[in-house]
Amino acid sequence: MNFSQIPGQKAVIDRLRNSVAENRVSHALLFYGPEGSGKFAIALAFARYISCENRTAEDACGKCPSCSKYDKLIHPDLHFVFPVIKKKSNTEPVSDHFISQWREMVLRSPWFSLTTWTEAMEVANEQALIPVAESAEIIRKLSLKSFESDFKIMIIWLPEKMNAETANKILKIIEEPPARTLFILVSEEDEKLLPTITSRCQHIRIPSIPSEDLSSYLVGSMGIDPVKAPEIAAIANGNMVRAMELAREGDNAAVHLDRFTKLMRTAWTRDIHALVTWSEDTATLGRERQKSFLSYSLRMIRENFILNFNGREHRLVYLTRAEDEFSGKFHPFINEKNINALNREFNLAYAHVESNGNTKMIFLDLALKTMRLIR
């Protein structure tokens, strides 16, 4: 991952390049901002840039031995910490136990979410954390001399997943690290970090990606239709992870819209038999598709609620042409009287599906509650 491959973050990248040129690289950086803004991609590109043996003023060379190792994420002076889950064995897990899955996921795409990572670990129903055992690994690795690079670099992804004990154990090494050591903390919920950690870091906010840059990336790097790309970028609202999900879904979005339309129209007519048929059909889908549909439904509920108050205010509403056509007549039925209850029921259904509940019961219950709430 080079700087040149990251869309829409020129100001942040310029700031990082200047810190290297002026020899003002802080020993601890906190990259924070919304999901899909490119925080991890920038952290990885910055680490590569610092370690490059022949970097230019603009970017890493991409050809030196260091860059070749970064291409495979096997540079001996690059270390990763990330949330993990406990296996069935009694051994306390650390990031190195999952490094193969991590490298595979990151090399596939540096744009990912916690859900992507838990699925890569094949533990989608477990809660991933950075355990206390990781603190000893961090201290051990950074106590060693660097092997090849001027810097030892430790990228901690989602440091908010550390509990207080873990954070306190690494506090000293973040405050007074060994010489030529760089911490890069990549956070999406920086307000959950201990103040004692954040106070020792230089804060760099990574904003959402502008829609124009997001659209250009989708066309140039993913081969998305130039007509569809701006629409996807608008719906993603600066979130590259979401944009890539939408691009991959393709026809699924149309299928989700059709299923959502059927639910809402049938709920309005109070056709119990049709609602039972709808719920049984939805229950036959795989759990990931069910979760995808529920996430889609939550977005549609949100967009239609906003339409009620803002009309066709495109800075706040993100709909495809087909969704906009349906919502033009549907949005009055999502209002302040039912928005909270609808959100609660669809989120609850998502949680029950994720917990491997009986999907026939989950979707029938959701359909009947929607019937009650929609009128």
C-alpha positions as CSV (number, residue, x, y, z in Angstrom):
1,M,0.0,0.0,0.0
2,N,1.5,3.3,-1.2
3,F,0.2,6.8,-0.6
4,S,-0.6,7.0,-4.3
5,Q,-3.2,4.2,-3.9
6,I,-5.2,6.1,-1.2
7,P,-8.0,8.3,-2.5
8,G,-9.1,11.6,-1.1
9,Q,-6.7,12.1,1.8
10,K,-4.1,14.5,0.3
11,A,-4.0,16.9,3.3
12,V,-3.3,14.1,5.8
13,I,-0.7,12.4,3.5
14,D,1.1,15.7,2.9
15,R,1.2,16.3,6.7
16,L,2.8,12.9,7.2
17,R,5.3,13.3,4.4
18,N,6.3,16.7,5.8
19,S,6.9,15.2,9.3
20,V,9.4,12.7,7.7
21,A,11.1,15.4,5.6
22,E,11.5,17.7,8.7
23,N,12.4,14.8,11.0
24,R,9.4,15.5,13.2
25,V,7.8,12.1,13.4
26,S,6.1,11.7,16.8
27,H,6.9,8.4,18.6
28,A,3.1,7.7,19.0
29,L,0.4,8.7,16.5
30,L,-3.3,8.3,16.9
31,F,-5.2,8.0,13.6
32,Y,-8.9,8.4,14.3
33,G,-12.0,9.0,12.3
34,P,-15.1,7.3,10.8
35,E,-15.2,3.8,9.4
36,G,-14.0,3.5,5.8
37,S,-12.0,6.7,5.8
38,G,-8.7,4.9,5.1
39,K,-7.1,5.1,8.6
40,F,-5.5,1.7,8.4
41,A,-4.5,2.1,4.7
42,I,-2.8,5.4,5.6
43,A,-1.0,3.8,8.6
44,L,0.3,1.0,6.5
45,A,1.4,3.4,3.7
46,F,3.1,5.6,6.3
47,A,5.0,2.7,7.9
48,R,6.1,1.6,4.4
49,Y,7.2,5.1,3.5
50,I,9.3,5.4,6.7
51,S,10.9,2.0,6.2
52,C,11.6,2.5,2.5
53,E,15.3,2.5,1.6
54,N,14.9,4.8,-1.5
55,R,11.8,6.9,-0.8
56,T,11.2,10.0,-2.8
57,A,9.6,13.2,-1.5
58,E,6.2,11.8,-2.6
59,D,6.1,8.1,-1.9
60,A,7.9,4.8,-1.1
61,C,9.9,3.4,-4.1
62,G,8.0,0.1,-4.2
63,K,11.2,-1.7,-5.4
64,C,13.7,-1.9,-2.5
65,P,14.0,-4.9,-0.2
66,S,12.0,-3.2,2.4
67,C,9.1,-2.5,0.0
68,S,9.2,-6.0,-1.2
69,K,8.8,-7.3,2.3
70,Y,5.9,-4.8,2.9
71,D,4.3,-6.2,-0.2
72,K,3.9,-9.5,1.8
73,L,3.6,-7.9,5.2
74,I,6.6,-9.8,6.4
75,H,9.0,-7.0,7.2
76,P,10.8,-8.0,10.5
77,D,10.4,-4.5,12.0
78,L,6.7,-4.1,11.3
79,H,4.4,-5.5,14.0
80,F,0.6,-5.6,14.3
81,V,-1.7,-5.8,17.2
82,F,-5.5,-6.3,16.6
83,P,-8.5,-7.7,18.5
84,V,-8.6,-11.5,18.7
85,I,-10.8,-14.2,20.3
86,K,-10.0,-16.9,22.8
87,K,-9.7,-20.4,21.3
88,K,-11.0,-23.5,23.0
89,S,-7.5,-24.1,24.5
90,N,-6.6,-22.5,27.7
91,T,-3.8,-20.5,26.1
92,E,-4.4,-16.7,26.2
93,P,-4.6,-15.5,22.6
94,V,-2.4,-12.9,21.1
95,S,-2.3,-11.3,17.6
96,D,0.6,-13.6,16.4
97,H,-1.8,-16.6,16.7
98,F,-3.9,-15.1,13.9
99,I,-1.2,-13.4,11.9
100,S,-1.7,-15.7,8.8
101,Q,-5.4,-14.8,8.6
102,W,-4.6,-11.1,9.2
103,R,-2.0,-10.9,6.4
104,E,-4.4,-12.7,4.0
105,M,-7.2,-10.3,4.8
106,V,-5.1,-7.1,4.6
107,L,-3.3,-8.2,1.4
108,R,-6.8,-8.8,-0.1
109,S,-7.8,-5.3,0.7
110,P,-6.6,-2.7,3.3
111,W,-10.3,-1.5,3.5
112,F,-12.1,-3.6,6.1
113,S,-14.2,-3.5,9.2
114,L,-14.3,-5.4,12.5
115,T,-17.0,-7.6,11.0
116,T,-14.7,-8.4,8.1
117,W,-11.9,-9.4,10.5
118,T,-14.1,-11.6,12.8
119,E,-15.4,-13.4,9.7
120,A,-11.8,-13.9,8.6
121,M,-11.1,-15.5,12.0
122,E,-14.2,-17.6,11.4
123,V,-15.6,-16.4,14.8
124,A,-18.3,-14.0,13.7
125,N,-20.4,-14.6,16.8
126,E,-17.5,-14.1,19.3
127,Q,-16.4,-10.7,20.8
128,A,-12.9,-9.8,19.7
129,L,-10.7,-8.0,22.2
130,I,-7.0,-7.1,22.8
131,P,-6.2,-9.2,25.9
132,V,-3.7,-8.6,28.7
133,A,-1.3,-11.2,27.2
134,E,-0.8,-8.9,24.3
135,S,0.8,-6.2,26.4
136,A,3.7,-8.6,27.3
137,E,4.2,-9.4,23.6
138,I,4.3,-5.7,22.7
139,I,6.9,-5.0,25.4
140,R,9.0,-8.1,24.3
141,K,9.0,-7.2,20.6
142,L,9.9,-3.6,21.1
143,S,12.7,-4.4,23.5
144,L,14.6,-6.0,20.6
145,K,16.8,-4.1,18.3
146,S,15.5,-3.3,14.8
147,F,16.6,-5.8,12.2
148,E,16.7,-3.9,9.0
149,S,14.9,-0.5,9.3
150,D,15.7,2.6,11.2
151,F,12.4,2.3,13.0
152,K,10.5,-0.5,14.8
153,I,6.9,0.1,13.9
154,M,3.9,-1.2,15.9
155,I,0.4,-0.7,14.3
156,I,-2.4,-1.2,16.9
157,W,-5.7,-1.5,15.1
158,L,-8.8,-0.7,17.2
159,P,-6.9,0.1,20.5
160,E,-10.3,0.8,22.0
161,K,-10.7,-3.0,22.2
162,M,-8.0,-3.0,25.0
163,N,-9.3,-3.3,28.5
164,A,-8.0,-1.0,31.2
165,E,-5.5,-3.6,32.5
166,T,-4.0,-4.1,29.0
167,A,-3.8,-0.3,28.3
168,N,-2.1,0.4,31.7
169,K,0.5,-2.3,31.1
170,I,1.7,-0.7,27.8
171,L,1.3,2.9,29.1
172,K,5.0,3.2,30.1
173,I,6.4,1.9,26.8
174,I,4.1,4.3,24.9
175,E,5.2,7.2,27.1
176,E,9.0,6.3,27.0
177,P,9.5,3.9,24.1
178,P,12.9,2.5,23.1
179,A,14.8,4.6,20.6
180,R,13.6,4.7,17.0
181,T,10.2,3.1,17.9
182,L,6.9,4.3,16.3
183,F,3.4,3.4,17.6
184,I,0.5,4.0,15.2
185,L,-2.9,3.6,16.9
186,V,-5.8,3.3,14.4
187,S,-9.1,4.0,16.1
188,E,-12.7,4.3,15.2
189,E,-14.0,5.1,18.7
190,D,-11.2,7.2,20.2
191,E,-13.5,8.4,22.9
192,K,-13.3,4.9,24.4
193,L,-9.6,5.0,24.8
194,L,-8.1,5.8,28.2
195,P,-7.1,9.4,28.5
196,T,-3.7,8.3,29.8
197,I,-3.2,6.7,26.4
198,T,-4.5,9.5,24.1
199,S,-2.6,12.2,26.0
200,R,0.6,10.5,25.0
201,C,-0.2,10.5,21.3
202,Q,-0.2,13.0,18.5
203,H,-3.7,13.1,17.2
204,I,-4.4,13.0,13.4
205,R,-8.0,13.0,12.3
206,I,-8.8,11.1,9.1
207,P,-12.0,12.6,7.6
208,S,-14.5,10.8,5.4
209,I,-13.5,10.4,1.7
210,P,-15.1,13.0,-0.6
211,S,-17.7,11.4,-2.9
212,E,-15.9,12.5,-6.0
213,D,-12.6,10.7,-5.0
214,L,-14.6,7.7,-3.8
215,S,-16.4,7.5,-7.2
216,S,-13.1,7.8,-9.1
217,Y,-11.5,5.0,-7.1
218,L,-14.5,2.7,-7.7
219,V,-14.1,3.3,-11.4
220,G,-10.3,3.2,-11.7
221,S,-9.4,0.5,-9.1
222,M,-12.5,-1.7,-9.1
223,G,-13.8,-1.3,-12.6
224,I,-17.3,-0.1,-11.5
225,D,-19.5,1.3,-14.2
226,P,-18.9,5.1,-14.4
227,V,-22.6,5.7,-14.3
228,K,-23.2,3.6,-11.2
229,A,-20.0,4.7,-9.3
230,P,-21.3,8.2,-8.3
231,E,-24.5,6.6,-7.1
232,I,-22.7,4.1,-4.9
233,A,-20.3,6.8,-3.6
234,A,-23.3,9.0,-2.6
235,I,-24.9,6.2,-0.7
236,A,-21.7,5.2,1.0
237,N,-21.3,8.8,2.2
238,G,-17.5,8.8,2.4
239,N,-17.1,5.2,3.7
240,M,-14.9,3.1,1.4
241,V,-15.8,-0.2,3.2
242,R,-19.5,0.5,2.6
243,A,-18.9,1.5,-1.0
244,M,-17.0,-1.7,-1.7
245,E,-19.8,-3.7,-0.1
246,L,-22.4,-1.9,-2.2
247,A,-20.2,-2.5,-5.3
248,R,-19.9,-6.2,-4.5
249,E,-23.6,-6.6,-3.8
250,G,-24.5,-5.6,-7.3
251,D,-27.9,-7.2,-8.0
252,N,-28.3,-8.0,-4.3
253,A,-29.4,-4.3,-3.7
254,A,-32.2,-4.8,-6.2
255,V,-33.2,-8.0,-4.5
256,H,-33.1,-6.4,-1.1
257,L,-35.3,-3.5,-2.3
258,D,-37.8,-6.0,-3.7
259,R,-38.0,-7.9,-0.4
260,F,-38.2,-4.7,1.6
261,T,-41.0,-3.4,-0.7
262,K,-43.0,-6.6,-0.3
263,L,-42.7,-6.5,3.4
264,M,-43.9,-2.9,3.7
265,R,-46.7,-3.2,1.2
266,T,-48.0,-6.4,2.7
267,A,-47.7,-5.0,6.3
268,W,-49.8,-2.0,5.2
269,T,-52.5,-4.2,3.7
270,R,-52.4,-6.4,6.8
271,D,-52.4,-9.6,4.8
272,I,-51.4,-12.1,7.4
273,H,-51.1,-15.0,5.0
274,A,-48.8,-13.0,2.7
275,L,-46.6,-12.0,5.7
276,V,-46.3,-15.6,6.7
277,T,-45.2,-16.5,3.2
278,W,-42.7,-13.5,3.2
279,S,-41.2,-14.6,6.5
280,E,-40.8,-18.2,5.4
281,D,-39.2,-17.2,2.1
282,T,-36.8,-14.8,3.9
283,A,-35.9,-17.6,6.5
284,T,-34.6,-19.8,3.6
285,L,-31.8,-17.3,2.9
286,G,-28.3,-17.9,4.4
287,R,-27.6,-16.0,7.6
288,E,-25.2,-13.5,6.0
289,R,-27.8,-12.6,3.3
290,Q,-30.4,-12.2,6.1
291,K,-28.1,-9.9,8.0
292,S,-27.4,-8.0,4.8
293,F,-31.1,-7.5,4.2
294,L,-31.7,-6.3,7.7
295,S,-28.8,-3.8,7.4
296,Y,-30.3,-2.7,4.1
297,S,-33.8,-2.3,5.7
298,L,-32.4,-0.2,8.5
299,R,-30.8,2.1,6.0
300,M,-34.0,2.4,4.0
301,I,-36.0,3.2,7.2
302,R,-33.4,5.9,8.1
303,E,-33.5,7.5,4.6
304,N,-37.3,7.6,4.4
305,F,-37.5,9.1,7.9
306,I,-35.2,11.9,6.8
307,L,-37.2,12.4,3.6
308,N,-40.2,13.2,5.8
309,F,-38.4,16.2,7.2
310,N,-36.0,17.3,4.4
311,G,-37.7,16.3,1.2
312,R,-35.3,15.7,-1.6
313,E,-32.3,17.2,0.3
314,H,-29.5,15.2,-1.4
315,R,-26.9,16.2,1.2
316,L,-28.8,14.1,3.7
317,V,-30.5,11.4,1.7
318,Y,-28.6,8.7,-0.1
319,L,-30.8,6.6,-2.4
320,T,-30.4,4.9,-5.7
321,R,-32.8,5.8,-8.5
322,A,-35.0,2.7,-7.8
323,E,-35.0,3.3,-4.1
324,D,-35.9,7.0,-4.7
325,E,-38.8,6.0,-6.9
326,F,-40.2,3.7,-4.2
327,S,-39.5,6.1,-1.4
328,G,-41.3,9.0,-3.1
329,K,-44.6,7.4,-2.1
330,F,-43.5,5.4,0.9
331,H,-41.7,8.0,3.1
332,P,-44.8,9.5,4.8
333,F,-45.3,6.1,6.6
334,I,-41.9,6.4,8.4
335,N,-42.3,9.2,10.9
336,E,-41.6,10.3,14.5
337,K,-44.3,8.0,15.8
338,N,-42.8,4.7,14.6
339,I,-39.1,5.4,13.7
340,N,-37.6,4.4,17.1
341,A,-39.7,1.2,17.4
342,L,-39.0,0.2,13.8
343,N,-35.2,0.7,14.3
344,R,-35.4,-1.3,17.6
345,E,-37.2,-4.2,16.0
346,F,-35.0,-4.5,12.9
347,N,-31.8,-4.2,15.1
348,L,-33.2,-6.9,17.4
349,A,-33.9,-9.2,14.5
350,Y,-30.3,-8.6,13.3
351,A,-29.0,-9.6,16.8
352,H,-31.2,-12.7,16.9
353,V,-30.0,-13.8,13.4
354,E,-26.4,-13.2,14.4
355,S,-27.0,-15.3,17.5
356,N,-28.2,-18.3,15.4
357,G,-31.9,-17.9,16.4
358,N,-34.8,-19.6,14.7
359,T,-35.1,-17.5,11.6
360,K,-38.7,-18.5,10.8
361,M,-39.8,-17.2,14.2
362,I,-37.5,-14.1,13.9
363,F,-38.9,-13.0,10.5
364,L,-42.5,-13.8,11.3
365,D,-42.2,-11.8,14.5
366,L,-40.6,-8.9,12.6
367,A,-43.2,-9.0,9.9
368,L,-46.1,-8.9,12.4
369,K,-44.5,-6.1,14.4
370,T,-43.9,-4.1,11.2
371,M,-47.6,-4.5,10.4
372,R,-48.5,-3.0,13.7
373,L,-46.1,-0.1,13.5
374,I,-46.5,0.9,9.9
375,R,-50.1,2.2,10.2
